[in-house]
Amino acid sequence: KARALVDEGYRAVLVDLRGHGASTGKLLSYGLRESLDLSRVIDEMEERDLLAGPLGVYGISYGATTAIHLAAIDSRVQAVVAVAPFSDMRSEVSHYIRTIGLPGIGPFLSEASIQEAVDAAGELGGYEPDEADAALAIGQTSTPILLVHGKADFIIPDQHSRRLNAAAPQTTELIELPAAGHLAVWIDARKRVERAAIDWFGRHLTTGD
């Protein structure tokens, strides 16, 4: 997607979130601290005179949720494309554990035990799990946000994007892709997500020049 955006005339900056790729850190906060990290990246871009024109953010899955949290705290973000985001940490962690996270064990865990583990993770990571809720964050920004989700996504069910869309109907638009799963929207072999992202940024970022 970065190459496609560059071909459209945008400057693309790819970032490894904490605990991923070449970035440091081992503990994640499901978009809370990560959004602060990205805000600092924008600060650095400004200092280096790399931020020219309106700023858009594109994220997939975990990155999509982080992009929504970023828009809620940084007004410099003027458009977001969020592909297959989760709306809140608690329900997605529970779903993931029960389906693919702990094969053979997850379905037998009680919801109370899962949420106790979530609370413990928050204490360990120094964040409040209840604040890792993109459905709350999305209502705190006027940034236009495009939500794209596969209707056959069993890793992050499309109900998450529907919840986000319902939380901010005036500033969001939802595209649901029939028969597309989590990896299908990521790979985007038919370039449906790519075309939607280019159109969204073209509508909300271009200045006519």
Secondary structure, DSSP 4 states (H G I P E B T S, - for coil): -HHHHHHTT------PPTTSTT---S---TTHHHHHHHHHHHHHHHHTT---S-EEEEEETHHHHHHHHHHHH-TTEEEEEEES--SBHHHHHHHHIIIIISTTTGGGS-HHHHHHHHHHHHHHHTS-GGG-BHHHHGGG----EEEEEETT-SSS-THHHHHHHHH-TTTEEEEEETT--HHHHHH-TT-HHHHHHHHHHHHHT----
